[in-house]
Amino acid sequence: MTWFRALLAAGLSVIMPGAGHVLVRDWLRAALFAGLFLSVSAVFLPIDQLSAVGPITSVSDVNAYADVMAEETDVIAQFFLSFIALFAAIDATFRALGHSPGGTDGAEGPTCPECGKEIDEDLQFCHWCTTRLEPAEPESETNDV
């Protein structure tokens, strides 16, 4: 299931950067990638020509958008947009697989077996990824006599 979630997060991030991070509930990164992608789109894409094509109601409208994008978009804009989408997809994939950017080396308490983040010992679930946790078995005391 984790691999399926990672592939789905990557696919969503290719379509719209930030959407894969929403799937893994990483809201700040989702907002960052979506904002970055939309900002670069607003700066580099030919908004006037795209809005002149009109709404997408058929396959021919999609072809008209593709023609405008191919003719009016320069290589630098295509590189920036592709780079952001690719980087968002890679990042969302690693986040879905449980690899946090800071690692779990500094965690002082118990960590979640699913997402790797530090959890509260009193809870029966991880408050980060909502994974149900097994109750900790009390350590049995052995009397060595």
N, C-alpha and C positions, 0 to 999 in steps of 0.2 A: 504494500500500500504506500510505503514511503517513496518508492521509485515512481509510482504512478503520480503521486502528488508533486514530486519534483519535476517530472516531465510536463505536467499540466501547468505548473507555475512558470516553467520556461516558455511554453507555448503562449500563455497569456501575456507574458512580458514581451514577446516578439510582436504580438498584435498591438498591444498598448503598454509601453513601459510603465511599471508600477502596479499593473493588474495582478501579476504573479505574487508580488509582495502582499497584496490584499489577501490573497488565498492563504498565505502563511501567517497572516495577522501581524505583519510588520508595517504598521501604519506610517511611521515616520519615513521609512525608506520608500514606501509607496508614494507618499506625497512628494518626496524629493525627486524620484525618477519621473513621475508624471509631470511635475512642474518644470523640470529641466527639459523634457521632451516637448512640452507645449511651448515653452519659451523659445527654444531653438526653431520650432516650427513657425512660430509667429515672426521670427526674425528672417528666416531664410526662404520660406515657401512663398510662392506667388499667390497671395490670398485674393487679390483682385481678379486674376484670371480664373481661379478656382470658383469664386463666388459667381462669376459670369456664366459658368457652365450650368448652374442651377442645382436643384435637388436631385438626389439619386433615386430614380423610380424604376429604372430598367437596366438591363445589361449594357445597352448602348451608352447610358449615362456614365457607367463605370469605365467604359472604354474612353469616353471623352475626358474624364478625370485623369486616366492613365496617360493619355496623349499630352494633356497640359503639363502633367508632372514630368514626363520625359523631355518635353521641349523646353520648358521654362525653368527647370531646377538644375543648378550647376552641380558639379562633382563634389565640391566642398560641402554643400548642404546635404547631399545624399550620404556622404561619409559621416558627417556629424549625427544624422538621424539613425543611420545603421549602427554606428558605434554605441550610441546610447541604448538602442534596443538590444544589441548583443550583450552589452555589459549588464543591463538590467536582467536579461534572461539568465546569464551565468550566475549573477548574484542571487537571484530568486531560487535557482536550482540548488546552490550550496546552502542557502538558508532553509529550504524545504528539507534538505537532507540532515539538517541539524548542526551544520558547521557555523558557529557564531563567529563574527569577525574578531572578537576579543579573546576567544577561546575560553575554556573553563578552568584554566590553571589557577586563577586567583580566587576561585569559589571556596569559601571557608566551610560552608555547611553542605548538606546533601544536595544532590543535583537530580534533575528529572532524567529518567532513562531515555525519554523520547527527544526532547529538545536540548537538553544539556544545561539549562539555566538553573540557577539556585532556587530551591523551593523551601517553603515553610514546613517544618516537621509536623505541625499540628494538623495540616490539611490532608484530606484523602484524595486530592487531585492537584495537578500542577496548575497554578494560576496563570501561567504563560500560555500553555498549549491545551489545557483542559484534559490532559491524559489522566486516567484513573490510576492511582498509585496503590500498590499492595501495602497493607499495614505492616509496619516494621515488627519483626518478631522480637520479643524481649529476649535478651541474652540470658541463657540459663546459667545459673551459678552452680558450679561443680564444687563439691566439698572434698578436697583432697586431704584425707585423714591418714 
